[in-house]
Amino acid sequence: MNGKDLALNLTATATFGLNTETVAFTGTAATANTGLNLKLDDTATTGMTLLDLHGVTNGSTVDTGDFNTAFTLRGSLGNDSILSEKTAHVTVNLADGGVDTVHVAHTTPQADAVTIQGFTAGSGAGADFFDVVKDDYSALAVTTVAGVVAPGATLTVTATDPANGLILSGNGGGQINSQVQAGQLAATGDGGFVELAIINASIISNNNDAFKGIIALDDGTDTGIYQLTRNTDVGGVATVLDNSGDFSVVLIGILKGVGDAGALAGGQIA
């Protein structure tokens, strides 16, 4: 660092050892945001529980790679771009940063859902972003409608990769009860608390089996980001998600401390 750019691929040739729990970087790279560029590898960083970048002043780019042990990544003081690969078991802390973006594959298994602390909701200065990407981590454009408070919003599901999303706001306006029971954001099973909250929103959706979309909703304390997969309609109105069998959901990310999903701007989940 110290005015120099640093690209470090933490592969087996850069092993820290089993007893190295914290890896920290400090200083200022010459090129903001990309001057500190890190990629992790599970054979290199075994035993690490904290990757601490809060001493870096002008941003970073981090790829969690195939690191598959639970750890916390504390972002820098600048604007960070963090790719959370599907097996990373990562908690990302953005409390120190500027405008940060966490990239998450829509195919992330629920057991590996990324937890994000210090996420700034809204459209003001310093607002952060949850960027939904493809299974191979390439870019994906998702158009998300924010602040849905009335029943009957439309979610157009698409094949292979989601292209649209809804942010349900049960707290704003009170027209629908789309808030999940407290502490139940991971209750995504058939007929579980998350599906019930979505059913309460009476979402209109094209009836295409295995097509996908993105849903965000809260439990009054945190906000969950989900991939919704449309199933063949099992009853009720064919174009409405009014039965738990009509769809399935997988939790791919949690925004800790964002207690009202309605505070999110549409472009923040994209």
Rosetta blueprint (number, residue, H / E / L):
1 M L
2 N L
3 G L
4 K L
5 D L
6 L E
7 A E
8 L E
9 N E
10 L E
11 T L
12 A H
13 T H
14 A H
15 T L
16 F L
17 G L
18 L L
19 N L
20 T L
21 E L
22 T E
23 V E
24 A E
25 F E
26 T E
27 G E
28 T L
29 A L
30 A L
31 T L
32 A L
33 N L
34 T L
35 G L
36 L E
37 N E
38 L E
39 K E
40 L E
41 D L
42 D L
43 T L
44 A L
45 T L
46 T L
47 G L
48 M L
49 T L
50 L E
51 L E
52 D E
53 L E
54 H E
55 G E
56 V E
57 T L
58 N L
59 G L
60 S E
61 T E
62 V E
63 D E
64 T L
65 G L
66 D L
67 F L
68 N L
69 T L
70 A L
71 F E
72 T E
73 L E
74 R E
75 G L
76 S L
77 L L
78 G L
79 N L
80 D E
81 S E
82 I E
83 L E
84 S E
85 E L
86 K L
87 T L
88 A L
89 H L
90 V E
91 T E
92 V E
93 N E
94 L L
95 A L
96 D L
97 G L
98 G L
99 V L
100 D L
101 T E
102 V E
103 H E
104 V E
105 A E
106 H L
107 T L
108 T L
109 P L
110 Q H
111 A H
112 D H
113 A L
114 V E
115 T E
116 I E
117 Q E
118 G L
119 F L
120 T L
121 A L
122 G L
123 S L
124 G L
125 A L
126 G L
127 A L
128 D L
129 F E
130 F E
131 D E
132 V E
133 V E
134 K L
135 D L
136 D L
137 Y L
138 S L
139 A L
140 L L
141 A L
142 V L
143 T E
144 T E
145 V E
146 A E
147 G E
148 V E
149 V L
150 A L
151 P L
152 G L
153 A L
154 T E
155 L E
156 T L
157 V L
158 T E
159 A L
160 T L
161 D L
162 P L
163 A L
164 N E
165 G E
166 L E
167 I E
168 L E
169 S L
170 G L
171 N L
172 G L
173 G L
174 G L
175 Q L
176 I L
177 N L
178 S L
179 Q L
180 V L
181 Q L
182 A L
183 G L
184 Q L
185 L L
186 A L
187 A L
188 T L
189 G L
190 D L
191 G L
192 G L
193 F H
194 V H
195 E H
196 L H
197 A H
198 I H
199 I H
200 N H
201 A L
202 S L
203 I L
204 I E
205 S E
206 N L
207 N L
208 N L
209 D L
210 A L
211 F L
212 K E
213 G E
214 I E
215 I E
216 A E
217 L E
218 D E
219 D L
220 G L
221 T L
222 D L
223 T E
224 G E
225 I E
226 Y E
227 Q E
228 L E
229 T E
230 R E
231 N L
232 T L
233 D L
234 V L
235 G L
236 G L
237 V L
238 A L
239 T L
240 V E
241 L L
242 D L
243 N L
244 S H
245 G H
246 D H
247 F E
248 S E
249 V E
250 V E
251 L E
252 I E
253 G E
254 I E
255 L E
256 K L
257 G L
258 V L
259 G L
260 D L
261 A H
262 G H
263 A H
264 L L
265 A L
266 G H
267 G H
268 Q H
269 I E
270 A L
